[in-house]
């Protein structure tokens, strides 16, 4: 498959033609099957994510001025997405008025990578200054979780979660690509937490463990998210490549192996499972979502490129065939986001507050230009 052509003729044009707000700036993500906007509230996550996607496409796929113009419209909207305490919102109105603010610092991490990649494209020092500001906010909250209202009562449910660790690792890796001296130690610190913080078992990567790094025998403590596990695997693999550390690469392939065993079912990757085989509590546990398929494809393709072991090529071929025969909409463009277990479409939306131009274009850019993406 010609991934570059698919990215530049289908995926990116779908968003450029339908989602960019030429009046107030920024990007809409509530798009229906054909690209009509069904809601004007804006996801702040996706201001940063989309800024990253269009800037990255400009940097490693083709220097199309339209990508940079689109990125600039999103970049200019970012200042409307922060509160007076400089924390970012989760959703805002079309013109940037606050709607919802959450405890998570993911809006800041995505803004950081978006501004960093935009800086690479434009050499605008202000963009890098903003990237560092957003990163500093996120990193401070990562290091000091007591600064926000905890998700779980620390006295009765002393959990720590995988998702902040993996997102901070990926964010710090992007920042390191611009400033190695400052961010390499931070990458190293977060890497150690991911590998040695208790999440990684012999047979699973857990979503939640105790604050002391021990497994917890509760429905929350037993959750495995195969998409997260496979995403972590390729984050780690890319770090193994960067450090030329064979041990990290071997740990990464081990995660792929047990995650595929737990998560691959009926053609694609399911949303959740229970590490002990008990009933998963999430009602969507057996659904197929767009982003785990992307992460599984990246992980298996990269594993094959590094190890030349055929099972990873076979995994990738199976996942690729399933994704493009079930998720991809060849008539209207882009992908459906949510399938039932049997592969039928659950909802025809192409975007919402969580689905927009990020996981799919990232996967496609990696397929189109693996060496440049990972700087190998």
C-alpha positions as CSV (number, residue, x, y, z in Angstrom):
1,X,0.0,0.0,0.0
2,X,1.2,3.5,-0.8
3,X,0.8,5.1,2.7
4,X,2.2,8.5,1.6
5,X,-0.5,8.8,-1.1
6,X,-3.2,7.6,1.3
7,X,-2.2,10.2,3.9
8,X,-1.9,13.1,1.4
9,X,-5.0,12.3,-0.7
10,X,-7.4,10.9,1.9
11,X,-6.7,11.4,5.7
12,X,-5.2,14.9,5.8
13,X,-7.5,16.4,3.2
14,X,-10.6,15.1,5.1
15,X,-9.6,17.3,8.1
16,X,-8.3,20.3,6.1
17,X,-11.4,20.5,4.0
18,X,-13.9,20.0,6.7
19,X,-12.6,20.8,10.2
20,X,-10.4,23.9,10.2
21,X,-12.1,27.0,11.7
22,X,-11.2,29.9,9.4
23,X,-13.0,32.4,11.6
24,X,-11.7,31.7,15.1
25,X,-8.8,29.4,14.4
26,X,-8.3,25.9,15.7
27,X,-9.8,22.6,14.6
28,X,-13.2,21.0,15.1
29,X,-13.3,17.3,15.6
30,X,-17.0,16.5,15.9
31,X,-17.4,15.4,12.2
32,X,-19.9,13.0,10.8
33,X,-19.5,10.4,8.2
34,X,-19.0,12.8,5.3
35,X,-17.3,15.5,7.2
36,X,-20.1,17.7,8.3
37,X,-19.6,19.4,11.7
38,X,-22.2,18.2,14.2
39,X,-20.8,20.1,17.2
40,X,-18.8,23.2,17.5
41,X,-17.2,22.6,21.0
42,X,-13.5,22.1,20.5
43,X,-11.3,19.5,22.0
44,X,-8.2,21.0,23.5
45,X,-6.4,17.7,23.3
46,X,-6.8,18.0,19.6
47,X,-5.6,21.5,19.2
48,X,-2.2,20.1,20.3
49,X,-2.5,16.8,18.6
50,X,-3.6,18.2,15.2
51,X,-0.9,20.9,15.4
52,X,1.6,18.0,15.8
53,X,0.1,16.0,13.0
54,X,0.2,18.7,10.4
55,X,3.6,20.0,11.4
56,X,5.0,16.4,11.4
57,X,3.6,15.7,8.0
58,X,5.2,18.9,6.8
59,X,8.5,17.9,8.3
60,X,8.8,14.3,7.2
61,X,6.3,13.6,4.4
62,X,6.2,16.6,2.1
63,X,6.7,20.4,2.6
64,X,3.2,21.2,1.5
65,X,2.5,24.9,2.3
66,X,-1.1,23.9,3.1
67,X,0.0,21.7,6.0
68,X,2.0,24.6,7.5
69,X,-0.9,27.0,6.9
70,X,-3.3,24.6,8.6
71,X,-0.8,24.1,11.5
72,X,-0.5,27.9,11.9
73,X,-4.3,28.3,12.3
74,X,-4.3,25.7,15.0
75,X,-1.2,27.1,16.7
76,X,-2.8,30.6,16.9
77,X,-5.8,29.2,18.7
78,X,-3.8,27.6,21.5
79,X,-3.6,30.8,23.7
80,X,-7.4,30.7,24.0
81,X,-7.3,27.2,25.6
82,X,-5.6,28.1,28.9
83,X,-7.0,29.2,32.2
84,X,-5.7,32.1,34.2
85,X,-3.5,29.6,36.2
86,X,-2.0,28.6,32.8
87,X,-3.5,25.1,33.0
88,X,-5.3,24.1,29.9
89,X,-9.0,23.3,29.5
90,X,-10.3,20.0,28.1
91,X,-13.0,21.6,26.0
92,X,-13.7,25.2,24.9
93,X,-16.4,26.9,22.8
94,X,-15.7,27.7,19.1
95,X,-14.3,31.1,20.1
96,X,-12.2,29.8,23.0
97,X,-14.4,30.2,26.0
98,X,-14.0,27.5,28.7
99,X,-16.4,24.7,29.0
100,X,-14.6,21.9,30.9
101,X,-11.3,21.5,32.8
102,X,-10.1,18.1,33.9
103,X,-7.5,16.9,36.4
104,X,-5.4,15.3,33.7
105,X,-2.4,17.2,32.2
106,X,-2.8,15.6,28.7
107,X,-4.0,18.8,27.1
108,X,-0.6,20.3,28.1
109,X,1.4,17.3,26.8
110,X,-0.2,17.4,23.5
111,X,0.2,21.2,23.2
112,X,3.9,20.7,24.0
113,X,4.5,18.2,21.2
114,X,2.4,20.3,18.8
115,X,4.4,23.4,19.5
116,X,7.7,21.5,19.4
117,X,7.0,20.1,16.0
118,X,5.7,23.4,14.8
119,X,9.0,24.9,15.9
120,X,10.9,22.3,13.9
121,X,8.9,23.3,10.8
122,X,9.0,27.1,11.3
123,X,12.1,27.8,13.5
124,X,9.8,30.2,15.4
125,X,11.4,30.5,18.8
126,X,8.1,31.5,20.4
127,X,6.7,28.1,19.5
128,X,9.6,26.4,21.3
129,X,9.1,28.7,24.3
130,X,5.5,27.6,24.4
131,X,6.4,24.0,24.0
132,X,8.7,24.2,27.1
133,X,6.0,26.1,29.1
134,X,3.4,23.4,28.4
135,X,5.8,20.7,29.1
136,X,6.9,22.3,32.4
137,X,3.3,22.5,33.5
138,X,2.6,18.8,32.7
139,X,5.9,17.6,34.2
140,X,5.3,19.5,37.4
141,X,1.9,17.8,37.8
142,X,3.4,14.5,36.9
143,X,6.0,14.8,39.6
144,X,3.5,16.3,42.1
145,X,0.1,14.5,41.7
146,X,-1.0,16.1,45.0
147,X,-1.4,19.4,43.1
148,X,-4.6,18.1,41.5
149,X,-7.7,16.3,42.8
150,X,-6.8,12.6,42.7
151,X,-8.9,10.2,40.5
152,X,-8.9,7.6,43.4
153,X,-9.0,8.3,47.1
154,X,-5.4,7.8,48.1
155,X,-6.3,6.5,51.5
156,X,-8.7,3.8,50.3
157,X,-7.4,3.1,46.8
158,X,-3.8,4.1,46.5
159,X,-3.4,3.6,42.8
160,X,-1.0,5.0,40.3
161,X,-1.7,4.8,36.6
162,X,0.2,3.8,33.4
163,X,-1.3,6.4,31.0
164,X,0.4,9.5,32.5
165,X,3.7,7.6,32.5
166,X,3.5,6.5,28.9
167,X,2.3,9.9,27.6
168,X,5.0,11.7,29.5
169,X,7.6,9.4,28.0
170,X,6.4,10.0,24.5
171,X,6.2,13.8,25.2
172,X,9.7,14.0,26.6
173,X,11.0,12.0,23.6
174,X,9.6,14.7,21.3
175,X,11.1,17.5,23.4
176,X,14.5,15.7,23.5
177,X,14.6,15.7,19.7
178,X,15.0,19.5,20.0
179,X,17.0,19.9,23.2
180,X,18.9,16.7,24.0
181,X,20.8,18.0,27.0
182,X,17.7,19.2,28.9
183,X,15.3,16.4,28.1
184,X,17.4,13.3,27.9
185,X,17.6,12.9,31.7
186,X,13.8,13.3,32.0
187,X,13.3,10.6,29.3
188,X,15.6,8.4,31.3
189,X,13.7,9.0,34.6
190,X,10.3,8.3,33.1
191,X,11.6,5.2,31.2
192,X,12.7,3.7,34.6
193,X,9.2,4.3,36.0
194,X,7.6,2.6,33.1
195,X,9.9,-0.4,33.2
196,X,10.3,-0.7,37.0
197,X,7.3,0.9,38.5
198,X,5.3,-2.3,38.8
199,X,3.1,-2.0,35.7
200,X,5.2,-4.5,33.7
201,X,4.6,-8.1,34.6
202,X,5.8,-11.3,32.9
203,X,2.5,-11.7,31.1
204,X,0.8,-8.2,31.0
205,X,1.2,-4.5,31.3
206,X,-1.2,-3.3,33.9
207,X,-3.2,0.0,33.7
208,X,-3.2,0.5,37.5
209,X,-1.0,-0.7,40.3
210,X,-0.5,0.4,43.9
211,X,1.6,3.5,44.7
212,X,4.2,1.1,45.9
213,X,4.2,-0.8,42.6
214,X,2.3,-3.9,43.6
215,X,-0.6,-5.5,41.8
216,X,-4.1,-4.9,43.3
217,X,-6.7,-7.6,43.0
218,X,-9.7,-5.4,42.1
219,X,-11.5,-4.8,38.8
220,X,-9.5,-1.5,38.5
221,X,-6.2,-3.2,39.4
222,X,-6.8,-6.1,36.9
223,X,-7.5,-3.9,33.9
224,X,-5.3,-4.5,30.8
225,X,-5.7,-2.1,27.8
226,X,-4.1,-3.9,24.9
227,X,-4.0,-0.7,22.8
228,X,-2.0,1.1,25.6
229,X,0.2,-1.9,26.0
230,X,1.1,-2.0,22.3
231,X,1.6,1.7,22.2
232,X,3.9,1.5,25.2
233,X,5.8,-1.3,23.4
234,X,6.7,0.8,20.4
235,X,7.5,3.9,22.6
236,X,10.0,1.6,24.4
237,X,11.2,0.1,21.2
238,X,12.0,3.5,19.7
239,X,13.9,4.3,22.9
240,X,15.8,1.0,22.6
241,X,16.7,2.1,19.0
242,X,17.8,5.6,20.2
243,X,19.9,4.2,23.0
244,X,21.1,1.2,21.0
245,X,19.9,-0.9,24.0
246,X,19.1,-4.5,23.0
247,X,17.6,-5.3,26.3
248,X,14.9,-2.6,26.0
249,X,14.1,-3.8,22.5
250,X,13.7,-7.4,23.8
251,X,11.4,-6.1,26.6
252,X,9.4,-4.3,23.9
253,X,8.9,-7.4,21.8
254,X,7.9,-9.3,24.9
255,X,5.1,-6.8,25.6
256,X,4.0,-7.1,22.0
257,X,3.8,-10.9,22.3
258,X,1.7,-11.0,25.5
259,X,-0.5,-8.0,24.4
260,X,-1.3,-9.6,21.1
261,X,-2.2,-12.8,22.9
262,X,-4.5,-11.0,25.3
263,X,-5.9,-8.3,22.9
264,X,-6.2,-9.8,19.4
265,X,-9.6,-11.3,19.0
266,X,-11.8,-11.9,16.0
267,X,-9.6,-10.0,13.5
268,X,-8.7,-6.9,15.5
269,X,-7.6,-5.6,18.9
270,X,-10.3,-5.4,21.6
271,X,-10.6,-2.4,24.0
272,X,-10.1,-4.0,27.4
273,X,-9.5,-7.3,29.2
274,X,-9.0,-8.5,32.8
275,X,-5.6,-9.9,33.6
276,X,-7.0,-12.8,35.6
277,X,-9.7,-13.6,33.0
278,X,-12.6,-12.3,35.1
279,X,-15.4,-10.3,33.5
280,X,-14.1,-6.8,32.4
281,X,-16.1,-4.0,33.9
282,X,-16.0,-1.7,30.9
283,X,-19.1,-2.4,28.8
284,X,-17.2,-1.6,25.6
285,X,-14.5,-4.2,26.5
286,X,-14.9,-6.3,23.3
287,X,-15.4,-3.4,20.9
288,X,-12.8,-2.6,18.2
289,X,-11.6,1.0,18.4
290,X,-9.6,2.8,15.7
291,X,-6.5,3.7,17.8
292,X,-5.5,0.3,19.2
293,X,-5.4,-1.1,15.7
294,X,-3.0,1.8,14.8
295,X,-0.8,1.1,17.8
296,X,-0.8,-2.6,17.1
297,X,0.2,-2.0,13.5
298,X,3.1,0.3,14.5
299,X,4.4,-2.1,17.2
300,X,4.4,-5.1,15.0
301,X,5.8,-3.4,11.9
302,X,8.6,-1.8,13.9
303,X,9.3,-5.2,15.6
304,X,9.6,-6.9,12.3
305,X,11.9,-4.2,10.9
306,X,14.2,-4.6,13.8
307,X,14.1,-8.3,14.4
308,X,13.1,-9.8,11.0
309,X,11.0,-12.3,12.9
310,X,8.2,-13.4,10.6
311,X,5.4,-13.5,13.2
312,X,5.5,-9.8,13.5
313,X,5.2,-9.4,9.8
314,X,2.3,-11.9,9.9
315,X,0.6,-9.9,12.7
316,X,1.0,-6.7,10.8
317,X,-0.4,-8.1,7.6
318,X,-3.5,-9.4,9.5
319,X,-4.0,-6.1,11.3
320,X,-3.5,-4.0,8.2
321,X,-6.1,-6.1,6.2
322,X,-8.6,-5.9,9.0
323,X,-8.2,-2.1,9.6
324,X,-8.5,-1.1,6.0
325,X,-11.4,-3.5,5.3
326,X,-13.4,-2.5,8.3
327,X,-12.4,0.9,9.6
328,X,-11.4,2.8,6.4
329,X,-14.2,4.5,4.5
330,X,-13.0,4.6,0.9
331,X,-16.1,6.5,-0.2
332,X,-16.1,9.4,2.2
333,X,-12.6,9.4,3.5
334,X,-11.0,8.8,6.9
335,X,-11.9,5.9,9.3
336,X,-14.8,5.0,11.4
337,X,-13.8,5.0,15.0
338,X,-15.9,2.3,16.7
339,X,-16.8,-1.2,15.6
340,X,-18.8,-3.9,17.4
341,X,-17.0,-7.1,18.2
342,X,-18.1,-8.6,14.9
343,X,-16.6,-5.8,12.9
344,X,-19.8,-3.9,12.1
345,X,-19.8,-0.1,12.5
346,X,-21.2,1.0,15.8
347,X,-21.4,4.7,14.9
348,X,-20.7,6.5,11.6
349,X,-19.0,9.5,13.2
350,X,-15.5,10.3,12.0
351,X,-14.5,12.4,14.9
352,X,-15.4,13.4,18.4
353,X,-13.6,14.9,21.5
354,X,-11.2,11.9,21.5
355,X,-11.0,11.0,17.8
356,X,-9.3,13.4,15.3
357,X,-6.2,13.7,13.2
358,X,-3.6,12.0,15.5
359,X,-3.4,8.2,15.8
360,X,-4.2,7.4,12.2
361,X,-1.9,10.0,10.6
362,X,0.8,9.1,13.0
363,X,0.5,5.4,12.1
364,X,0.5,6.3,8.4
365,X,3.5,8.6,8.7
366,X,5.4,5.8,10.4
367,X,4.5,3.4,7.6
368,X,5.4,5.9,4.9
369,X,8.8,6.9,6.4
370,X,9.9,4.7,9.3
371,X,13.5,5.7,9.2
372,X,13.0,9.4,9.2
373,X,10.2,9.2,11.8
374,X,12.5,7.3,14.3
375,X,15.7,9.1,13.1
376,X,17.4,5.8,12.3
